[in-house]
């Protein structure tokens, strides 16, 4: 296995998260994530990379969590 290739992909995965990653990062189930997406207008919208692929920036999720702590 090429270690440089792993480092490149891990760099991307640290900044961008899939729905599965987002749920894991927030320590919730995926179904709970989708409920939050539907019900909380302040939740980051994510970015449609392809038609069926949506990714979120980790920093935007961190910012969102910070606003929830302040409430």
C-alpha positions as CSV (number, residue, x, y, z in Angstrom):
1,X,0.0,0.0,0.0
2,X,1.3,3.5,-0.9
3,X,1.5,5.5,2.3
4,X,1.6,8.9,0.4
5,X,-1.7,8.0,-1.2
6,X,-3.2,7.2,2.2
7,X,-2.0,10.6,3.5
8,X,-3.6,12.4,0.6
9,X,-7.0,10.8,1.1
10,X,-6.9,11.2,4.9
11,X,-6.2,14.9,4.4
12,X,-9.4,15.2,2.3
13,X,-11.4,13.1,4.7
14,X,-10.4,15.3,7.6
15,X,-11.9,18.3,5.9
16,X,-14.9,16.8,4.1
17,X,-17.4,14.4,5.7
18,X,-20.0,12.0,4.1
19,X,-23.4,11.6,5.9
20,X,-22.0,8.5,7.6
21,X,-19.0,10.4,8.8
22,X,-21.1,13.3,10.0
23,X,-23.3,11.0,12.0
24,X,-20.3,9.4,13.5
25,X,-18.6,12.7,14.1
26,X,-21.6,14.0,16.0
27,X,-22.0,10.7,17.8
28,X,-25.6,10.2,16.5
29,X,-27.4,7.7,14.3
30,X,-27.8,8.4,10.7
31,X,-31.6,8.6,11.0
32,X,-31.1,11.3,13.7
33,X,-28.8,13.2,11.3
34,X,-31.6,13.2,8.7
35,X,-34.1,14.4,11.2
36,X,-31.8,17.3,12.2
37,X,-31.3,18.2,8.5
38,X,-35.0,18.4,8.0
39,X,-35.9,20.2,11.2
40,X,-33.0,22.5,12.0
41,X,-32.7,25.4,9.5
42,X,-29.3,26.3,11.0
43,X,-27.7,23.0,10.3
44,X,-25.1,23.3,7.5
45,X,-26.6,22.6,4.1
46,X,-23.6,20.6,2.8
47,X,-22.3,20.5,-0.7
48,X,-23.6,18.4,-3.6
49,X,-20.5,17.1,-5.2
50,X,-22.4,14.7,-7.5
51,X,-26.1,14.2,-7.9
52,X,-26.3,11.5,-5.3
53,X,-23.3,12.6,-3.2
54,X,-23.4,15.3,-0.5
55,X,-20.5,16.3,1.7
56,X,-20.1,18.6,4.7
57,X,-17.1,20.7,5.7
58,X,-16.0,19.6,9.1
59,X,-15.4,23.3,10.1
60,X,-19.0,24.2,9.3
61,X,-20.2,21.4,11.6
62,X,-17.9,22.5,14.3
63,X,-19.3,26.1,14.0
64,X,-22.8,24.7,14.1
65,X,-22.1,22.7,17.3
66,X,-20.6,25.8,18.9
67,X,-23.8,27.8,18.3
68,X,-25.8,25.0,19.9
69,X,-23.6,25.1,23.0
70,X,-24.2,28.9,23.3
71,X,-28.0,28.5,23.2
